[in-house]
Amino acid sequence: MQASSTLKKDDIFRELPVPAALRKMVIPAVASQLIVLIYNMADTFFVGQTNNPYMVAGTSLILPVFNITLCFAGLAGIGGGSLISRLLGQAQKDEARRVSAFSLYIAILIAAVFSVCTGVFMRPILELLGAGGNTYEYARQYAFFVIVLGGIPTVLSNVLSNLVRSIGLSKEASAGIILGGLLNIALDPLFMFVIFPEGSEVIGAGAATCVSNCIAMLFFIIVLLRLGKGSTITFSPKAGLPRRNSIIAVFSVGIPSAITTLLFDLDYVVIDKLMVSYHELALAAVGIVLKIERFPLNVGIGICQGMLPLVAYNYASGNEKRMNDTIRLSCVLGLVTAAVSILLYEIFAVQFSGLFIENEQTVALASDFLRIRVLATPLMFLSFFTVYLFQAFGKGKISLFLGVTRWLVFNIPMLFILNALVGMYGIVWSQVTADSLTVLLSFIVFFKFRPKFSKKS
C-alpha cells in the first residue's frame, strides 16, 4: 500500500503530463489561497458591519504584523519544502525526513519567540504602525488573539502545508488551510455578534481567527499520523539532524523568503503611515483595497506554490524539458488571472469596496484606490513568480537580491517620492511605477542566471 502511494506521488513529479500534474498541484493550492483571502477578508467584512471605521482601521493595522508570522512560516516551510522536493528528486528520502523534522522544530521556536515579544512590546509596536487614540485599543485586542495567542498555530499550520505539498500531497496540504479558513468565516459572526457583547466585535474576530488556526494545525498533525512512521514529513526527533549543507540550504532559501515577506509587510506599514497622515478614513480605505487586491495575487501565489515542488523535483533530477514546460504553463495561468482581475475591478470597484463598509466617503476613496492599484497585478505576479523560481532552484541569494531590490530600491522609495510629488494618490500609483522596474530587472536576472543543463543530463 505504501509503495503504491509513493508511485502515485512519483507519477505527479515524473510521469503525469505537465498540464495534468500542474492541475493536481495548483488547483488545491489556489483553492486554499482563496479561502485564506476570504477568511482574511471575513474579519474586515464583519467588523465593517459595525460601520465603525476605527474598528476597520485598527484591524487593518495588524495585517503587517500578522503577515510577519507568515514570513516565519516561509522560512521553514518554503526553505524546507523546496529542499525536500529536490532531495526526493535525488532519491534521498532519509535526508528529506531529517530536513522536515528540523524545519518543524525551528518554526515552533521562532513563532514562540515572536509571540512573546509581541505581547511584551505591544504598545511601541502598535504606535510604530500608526495606531492612534481612536484605533489603538482595537488594534491591541486583535493583535493579542491573532499574534500573541495564535502565533504558533498560524506558523505551524502554514509550515506543515508547505512541507506536505513538497512531497506531492497538494490536496492534503490545501485541505487544512481551507478547513481553517471556512471555520474562521463561520466563527466570525458567532463570536462577534452572539458570544461577545456589543462593542467587543474586534475581540470576537480575533478569537475566531485564533481558534480556526488551532484547528487547522490539529488537522495537519492528524494527516501526519495517518501517513505513518515512514512518512517523509515527520515530527520525530529520531529522524536526527540533517547534514550541515542541508541546514544551510534550508536557510539559504528560507531566509530570503522570510526577508522578502518582511519587506512586503514593511511596504504595507509605510503605506499605512503615509496614508494616516491625511486622515483615518483614507487609512480605512487603503486597508480595504489592500485586501481586495489580494484575490488575483493569492491565485498567483497558489499557482507558484503548486509549481514550486514540480520545478524543484525536475530541476534536481535533471529533467529540463519537463521543468521548462511547467514554468511556461504556470506563467501563462498567472498572467491570464491578472488580466481578468483588471477587467473586473475596473468595472465593479465601487461594488467590491462597498462589501466591506457602508460609509460613502470610505467607499469612494477605496474604489478610486482599487482602480489604480489593480493595474499593477500582472507586474506583481511576474515579480514574485521569478522569486519562487529561484527558490525552487535552491538559489537563495538570487531570490534575496530580487526581493530586496524590489522593496528597498524600487517600491518603498517610490512611495515616498510619489507621495512628496503627487500627494495621497501618489501613494496608490507607486506600485505600478515601481513594479515596472522590478519586472525589467527580474527578466534580466532570470535569463542570466537560470539553470544550465548539460546535454548528458
C-alpha positions in Angstrom: 0.0 0.0 0.0 2.8 2.4 0.9 4.7 1.5 -2.3 1.6 2.3 -4.4 1.3 5.7 -2.6 4.9 6.5 -3.4 4.5 5.6 -7.0 1.5 7.8 -7.3 3.5 10.8 -6.0 6.4 10.0 -8.3 3.9 9.9 -11.2 2.9 13.5 -10.4 6.6 14.6 -10.4 7.8 12.5 -13.3 5.2 10.7 -15.4 1.9 12.6 -15.5 1.6 15.1 -18.4 2.6 18.6 -17.2 -0.8 20.1 -17.6 -2.4 17.3 -15.5 0.4 17.3 -12.9 0.2 21.1 -12.6 -3.6 20.9 -12.3 -3.3 18.4 -9.4 -0.8 20.6 -7.6 -2.2 24.0 -8.4 -6.0 23.7 -8.0 -5.8 22.7 -4.3 -3.1 25.4 -3.7 -5.2 28.1 -5.4 -8.3 26.9 -3.5 -6.5 27.2 -0.2 -5.2 30.7 -1.1 -8.7 31.9 -2.0 -10.0 30.6 1.3 -7.1 32.3 3.1 -8.1 35.5 1.3 -11.8 35.1 2.1 -11.2 34.5 5.8 -8.8 37.4 5.9 -11.5 39.5 4.3 -14.1 38.0 6.6 -12.7 39.8 9.7 -12.7 43.1 7.8 -16.2 42.4 6.3 -17.8 41.5 9.6 -16.0 44.3 11.5 -17.2 46.6 8.7 -20.8 45.7 9.5 -20.4 47.8 12.7 -20.0 50.8 10.4 -17.2 51.8 12.7 -14.2 52.9 10.5 -11.9 53.0 13.5 -12.5 49.3 14.1 -11.8 48.6 10.4 -8.6 50.7 10.6 -7.5 49.1 13.8 -7.7 45.5 12.5 -6.1 46.6 9.2 -3.1 48.0 11.1 -2.4 44.4 12.3 -2.2 42.9 8.8 1.6 43.6 8.5 2.3 42.1 11.9 0.2 39.1 11.1 2.0 38.6 7.8 5.3 38.6 9.7 4.2 35.3 11.3 3.7 34.0 7.7 7.2 35.1 6.8 8.5 32.9 9.6 6.3 30.1 8.1 8.0 30.8 4.8 11.5 30.5 6.4 10.8 26.9 7.5 8.1 25.9 5.0 9.5 27.2 1.7 13.1 26.7 2.7 12.4 23.2 4.0 9.8 22.3 1.4 12.0 23.3 -1.6 14.9 21.3 -0.3 12.7 18.2 0.4 11.4 18.2 -3.2 15.0 18.5 -4.5 16.2 15.7 -2.2 13.3 13.4 -3.3 14.4 14.2 -6.9 17.8 12.9 -6.0 16.3 9.8 -4.2 17.5 11.0 -0.7 14.4 10.2 1.4 16.1 9.8 4.7 17.8 13.2 4.5 14.4 14.7 3.4 12.9 13.2 6.7 15.6 14.9 8.7 15.1 18.2 7.0 11.3 18.0 7.7 11.8 17.5 11.4 14.4 20.3 11.6 12.1 22.7 9.7 9.1 22.0 12.0 11.0 22.5 15.3 12.7 25.6 14.1 9.3 27.0 13.1 7.9 26.4 16.6 10.8 28.0 18.3 10.8 31.2 16.1 7.0 31.6 16.4 7.1 31.2 20.1 9.8 33.9 20.5 7.9 36.3 18.2 4.6 35.9 20.0 6.2 36.6 23.4 8.0 39.7 22.0 4.8 41.0 20.5 3.0 40.6 23.8 5.8 42.4 25.8 6.3 45.2 23.3 2.7 45.7 22.2 2.4 49.4 22.7 5.6 50.6 20.9 4.8 48.1 18.0 1.3 49.5 17.5 2.4 53.1 17.8 5.0 52.4 15.2 2.3 51.0 12.9 0.3 54.3 13.2 -2.3 53.3 15.9 -3.8 56.5 17.3 -6.3 57.3 20.0 -9.3 56.1 18.0 -7.6 52.8 16.8 -5.1 51.7 19.4 -7.4 49.7 21.6 -9.0 47.9 18.7 -5.5 47.1 17.2 -4.3 45.8 20.6 -7.3 43.5 21.0 -6.9 42.0 17.6 -3.1 41.6 17.9 -3.5 39.8 21.2 -5.6 37.0 19.8 -4.1 36.5 16.3 -0.4 37.1 17.2 0.2 36.5 20.9 -2.2 33.5 21.3 -2.4 32.4 17.7 1.2 32.8 16.5 2.4 29.2 16.9 -0.7 27.5 15.4 -0.7 30.0 12.5 3.0 29.4 11.7 2.9 25.6 12.2 -0.2 25.1 10.1 1.4 27.0 7.2 4.7 25.2 7.5 3.0 21.8 7.6 1.0 22.8 4.5 4.2 23.7 2.6 6.0 20.5 3.7 3.1 18.2 2.9 2.8 19.8 -0.6 6.6 19.3 -1.1 6.0 15.5 -1.3 3.2 15.8 -3.8 0.2 15.8 -1.4 -1.3 19.1 -2.6 -4.9 18.1 -1.7 -4.0 17.4 1.9 -1.8 20.5 2.1 -4.7 22.7 1.0 -7.4 20.9 2.9 -6.0 22.0 6.3 -5.8 25.7 5.2 -9.3 25.5 3.7 -10.7 24.0 6.9 -9.2 26.8 9.0 -10.5 29.4 6.6 -14.0 28.1 6.5 -14.1 27.8 10.3 -13.0 31.3 10.6 -15.7 32.5 8.3 -18.3 30.6 10.3 -17.0 31.6 13.7 -16.6 35.3 13.0 -20.3 36.2 13.2 -20.9 33.7 16.0 -18.1 35.2 18.2 -18.6 38.8 17.2 -22.4 39.2 17.4 -23.6 36.3 19.6 -20.9 35.2 22.2 -19.1 38.5 22.9 -21.1 41.6 23.9 -21.7 44.7 21.8 -18.5 46.8 21.5 -16.3 43.7 21.6 -16.6 42.8 17.9 -12.8 43.1 17.3 -12.2 40.7 20.2 -14.6 38.2 18.6 -12.9 38.5 15.2 -9.5 37.9 16.7 -10.7 34.9 18.8 -12.3 33.3 15.8 -9.1 33.6 13.8 -7.1 32.1 16.7 -9.4 29.1 17.2 -9.6 28.3 13.4 -5.8 28.3 13.1 -5.5 25.9 16.1 -7.9 23.5 14.5 -6.1 23.7 11.1 -2.8 22.8 13.0 -4.5 19.8 14.6 -5.8 18.7 11.1 -2.2 18.6 9.8 -1.0 16.6 12.8 -3.7 14.1 12.1 -2.6 13.9 8.5 1.0 13.1 9.6 -0.3 10.4 12.0 -2.2 8.8 9.1 0.8 8.8 6.8 2.5 6.6 9.3 6.0 6.3 10.8 7.7 6.0 7.4 6.4 9.4 6.1 8.9 11.8 4.7 7.3 14.6 6.8 7.8 13.9 10.5 8.0 15.4 13.9 10.1 12.5 15.2 13.4 13.6 16.8 14.6 10.0 16.0 15.0 11.2 12.4 18.1 13.0 13.6 19.7 16.3 12.5 20.1 16.9 8.7 23.6 17.3 7.2 25.3 20.7 7.6 24.9 21.5 3.9 21.1 20.7 4.2 20.7 23.1 7.1 22.5 25.8 5.1 20.2 25.0 2.1 17.1 25.4 4.3 18.2 28.8 5.5 19.7 29.9 2.1 16.2 29.7 0.6 14.1 30.2 3.8 15.8 33.4 5.0 15.4 35.2 1.6 11.8 34.1 1.6 11.3 35.5 5.1 13.1 38.7 4.3 11.1 39.2 1.1 7.8 38.7 3.0 9.1 41.0 5.8 9.9 43.8 3.3 6.4 43.2 1.7 4.9 43.9 5.1 7.2 46.9 5.6 5.8 48.3 2.3 2.3 47.9 3.9 3.5 49.7 7.1 4.9 52.6 5.0 1.6 52.8 3.1 -0.4 53.0 6.4 2.0 55.5 7.9 1.8 57.8 4.9 -1.9 57.4 4.4 -2.8 58.1 8.0 -1.1 61.5 7.7 -4.0 62.5 5.5 -6.9 61.1 7.6 -8.1 57.9 9.2 -10.8 57.4 6.5 -8.0 57.2 3.9 -6.3 54.6 6.1 -9.5 52.5 6.3 -10.0 52.8 2.5 -6.5 51.7 1.7 -6.8 48.8 4.2 -9.9 47.6 2.4 -8.1 47.9 -1.0 -5.0 46.0 0.2 -7.3 43.1 1.0 -9.4 43.2 -2.2 -6.4 43.3 -4.4 -5.2 40.1 -2.8 -7.6 38.0 -4.8 -5.6 37.8 -8.0 -2.4 37.9 -6.0 -3.4 34.9 -3.9 -4.4 33.0 -7.0 -0.9 33.8 -8.4 0.7 32.6 -5.1 -1.3 29.4 -5.3 0.0 28.8 -8.9 3.5 29.4 -7.6 3.1 27.1 -4.6 1.8 24.3 -6.8 4.5 24.9 -9.4 7.5 25.0 -6.9 7.7 21.3 -5.9 7.4 20.2 -9.6 10.1 22.6 -10.7 12.4 21.7 -7.8 12.0 18.0 -8.3 12.6 18.1 -12.1 15.5 20.5 -11.7 17.2 18.2 -9.2 16.5 15.1 -11.3 17.8 16.8 -14.5 14.6 16.8 -16.5 15.0 20.2 -18.3 12.1 19.9 -20.7 9.5 19.0 -18.0 10.8 21.8 -15.8 10.6 24.4 -18.6 7.1 23.2 -19.6 5.9 23.6 -16.0 7.4 27.1 -15.8 5.8 28.3 -19.1 2.3 27.0 -18.3 2.4 28.4 -14.8 3.4 31.8 -16.1 0.5 31.9 -18.6 -2.0 30.9 -15.9 -0.9 33.8 -13.7 -1.0 36.4 -16.4 -4.5 35.3 -17.5 -5.7 35.7 -13.9 -4.2 39.1 -13.7 -5.9 40.3 -16.9 -9.3 39.1 -15.7 -8.9 40.8 -12.4 -8.1 44.1 -14.0 -11.3 43.9 -16.1 -13.5 43.1 -13.1 -12.0 45.6 -10.7 -12.2 48.5 -13.1 -15.8 47.8 -13.7 -17.0 46.8 -10.2 -14.7 48.8 -8.0 -17.5 50.5 -6.1 -19.4 47.3 -5.5 -16.3 45.4 -4.2 -15.4 48.3 -1.9 -19.0 48.6 -0.6 -18.9 45.0 0.6 -16.7 46.0 3.5 -18.3 49.2 4.8 -21.3 51.4 4.0 -19.5 54.7 4.8 -19.8 56.6 1.5 -16.6 58.6 1.8 -14.6 55.4 2.6 -16.2 53.6 -0.3 -15.5 56.4 -2.7 -11.8 56.5 -1.7 -11.4 52.7 -1.8 -12.9 52.4 -5.3 -10.6 55.1 -6.6 -7.6 53.4 -5.0 -8.6 50.0 -6.3 -8.9 51.0 -9.9 -5.3 52.3 -9.7 -3.7 49.5 -7.7 -5.1 46.7 -9.8 -3.1 47.9 -12.8 0.0 46.5 -11.1 -1.4 43.0 -10.8 0.4 41.4 -13.7 3.6 43.1 -12.7 3.3 41.9 -9.1 2.7 38.4 -10.3 5.8 38.3 -12.5 7.9 39.8 -9.7 7.1 37.1 -7.2 6.9 34.3 -9.8 10.6 34.9 -10.6 11.4 34.8 -6.9 9.6 31.4 -6.5 11.5 30.0 -9.4 14.9 30.7 -7.8 13.6 29.3 -4.5 12.7 26.1 -6.4 16.3 26.1 -7.9 17.7 26.5 -4.4 19.3 29.8 -5.4 18.5 31.7 -2.3 21.0 34.6 -2.9 19.4 35.5 -6.2 15.8 35.3 -4.7 17.1 37.5 -1.9 18.6 40.0 -4.3 15.4 40.2 -6.3 13.2 40.6 -3.1 15.5 43.3 -1.5 15.8 45.2 -4.7 12.1 45.2 -5.3 11.2 46.6 -1.9 14.1 48.6 -0.8 15.3 50.0 -4.1 12.1 50.4 -6.1 8.8 50.1 -4.1 9.4 51.8 -0.7 11.4 54.7 -2.1 8.8 55.2 -4.8 6.1 55.6 -2.1 8.0 58.5 -0.5 8.9 60.1 -3.9 5.4 60.0 -5.3 3.8 61.0 -2.0 6.0 64.1 -2.0 5.3 64.9 -5.7 1.7 63.9 -6.1 0.2 63.5 -2.6 -2.2 60.9 -1.4 -2.8 59.4 -4.9 0.9 59.2 -5.4 1.0 56.5 -2.7 -1.5 54.5 -4.7 0.3 54.9 -8.0 3.7 53.8 -6.6 3.0 50.1 -7.0 2.6 50.3 -10.8 5.6 52.5 -11.2 8.0 50.5 -9.0 7.0 47.1 -10.2 7.5 48.1 -13.9 11.2 48.5 -12.9 11.1 45.2 -10.9 9.8 43.2 -13.8 12.5 44.5 -16.1 15.2 43.6 -13.6 13.6 40.1 -13.0 13.7 39.3 -16.7 17.4 40.3 -16.9 18.3 38.2 -13.8 16.3 35.1 -14.9 17.8 34.9 -18.4 21.3 35.4 -17.0 21.1 33.0 -14.0 18.5 30.4 -15.0 19.8 26.8 -14.7 22.0 25.5 -17.4 21.7 21.7 -18.2 24.4 19.7 -19.8 23.5 17.6 -22.9 24.2 14.5 -20.8 21.6 15.4 -18.1 
